[in-house]
Amino acid sequence: MSGLEGPFGALLILAAAVLFWWSAVNAGDYARKLARDFCQRQGWQLLDQTVALRGLWPVRSTRGLEWRRRYRFEFSPDGAGRRAGELTLTGRKLVRVWGELEDGGRLIEPE
């Protein structure tokens, strides 16, 4: 018997699932804040309901194994049009954020 059978194993799996869900919710809230801050620095309006998880994978970092998350968002530079942006987090560290410019290029931070 491995010890993970029965109620203890079920409880352990449930705890892991709750921890993962809690982490995902907090990361999403943090991504919204970072996207909003980025847009405010540029004088753009973040369209709040557009921040969405696009990718999730484990990576090794100096802190050990962490989740890398990629979020897409939309913003309006002038109150009328919509443009795309994206940010990447490793754990709670912002790796990169970018916003699409009118000429088709990208404004990328940090750079």
C-alpha positions in Angstrom: 0.0 0.0 0.0 1.5 3.4 -1.1 -0.2 5.5 1.5 -2.0 7.6 -1.1 -5.0 5.3 -1.3 -8.2 6.1 0.6 -9.2 9.4 2.3 -5.6 10.7 2.8 -4.8 10.5 -0.9 -8.0 12.1 -1.9 -7.4 14.9 0.5 -3.9 15.4 -0.7 -5.1 15.6 -4.4 -7.9 18.0 -3.4 -5.4 20.2 -1.5 -3.1 20.3 -4.5 -5.9 21.2 -6.8 -7.1 24.0 -4.5 -3.5 25.4 -4.2 -3.1 25.4 -8.0 -6.5 27.1 -8.5 -5.6 29.7 -5.8 -2.3 30.4 -7.5 -3.9 30.8 -10.9 -6.5 33.3 -9.6 -3.8 35.4 -7.9 -1.6 35.3 -11.0 -4.5 36.4 -13.1 -5.2 39.4 -10.8 -1.5 40.3 -10.8 -1.4 40.1 -14.6 -4.3 42.5 -14.8 -2.5 44.9 -12.5 0.7 44.7 -14.6 -1.2 45.2 -17.9 -3.1 48.2 -16.4 0.2 49.7 -15.2 1.8 49.2 -18.6 -1.1 50.8 -20.4 -1.3 53.8 -18.0 2.4 54.5 -18.6 1.7 54.7 -22.3 -1.5 56.7 -21.9 -3.7 53.8 -23.1 -6.9 52.4 -21.7 -6.8 48.7 -20.7 -9.9 46.9 -21.7 -10.2 45.0 -18.3 -12.2 42.0 -19.3 -9.7 41.1 -22.1 -6.8 39.8 -19.9 -6.7 36.1 -20.6 -4.3 33.2 -20.0 -2.8 32.0 -23.2 -0.1 29.6 -22.1 1.1 27.8 -18.9 4.2 25.7 -18.5 6.8 24.8 -15.8 10.3 26.3 -16.1 13.4 26.2 -13.9 14.5 29.4 -12.4 16.9 30.5 -9.7 14.0 29.8 -7.2 13.5 26.3 -8.4 10.6 25.1 -10.5 8.0 27.8 -11.3 5.1 28.4 -13.6 5.6 30.6 -16.6 2.3 32.2 -17.7 1.5 34.1 -20.9 -1.4 36.5 -20.9 -3.0 38.4 -23.8 -4.9 41.6 -23.3 -6.5 44.3 -25.4 -6.2 48.1 -25.0 -7.4 51.2 -26.7 -4.9 53.9 -27.4 -7.5 56.5 -28.4 -10.8 55.3 -26.9 -12.1 54.0 -30.2 -9.7 51.3 -31.6 -8.5 48.1 -30.1 -5.0 46.7 -30.1 -3.4 43.6 -28.7 -0.8 43.2 -26.0 0.9 40.4 -24.1 2.7 39.8 -20.9 4.8 36.9 -19.6 5.3 36.1 -16.0 7.7 33.6 -14.4 6.3 33.1 -10.9 5.5 36.7 -9.9 8.4 38.2 -12.0 7.4 40.1 -15.1 9.6 38.8 -17.9 8.2 40.9 -20.7 5.2 43.0 -21.7 4.4 44.4 -25.1 1.7 46.4 -26.9 0.9 46.7 -30.6 1.6 50.0 -32.1 -0.3 51.8 -34.9 2.5 51.1 -37.4 2.3 47.4 -36.7 5.4 47.4 -34.5 5.5 46.6 -30.8 6.4 48.6 -27.8 8.3 46.1 -25.5 9.2 46.4 -21.9 11.6 45.8 -20.3 14.1 46.6 -23.1 
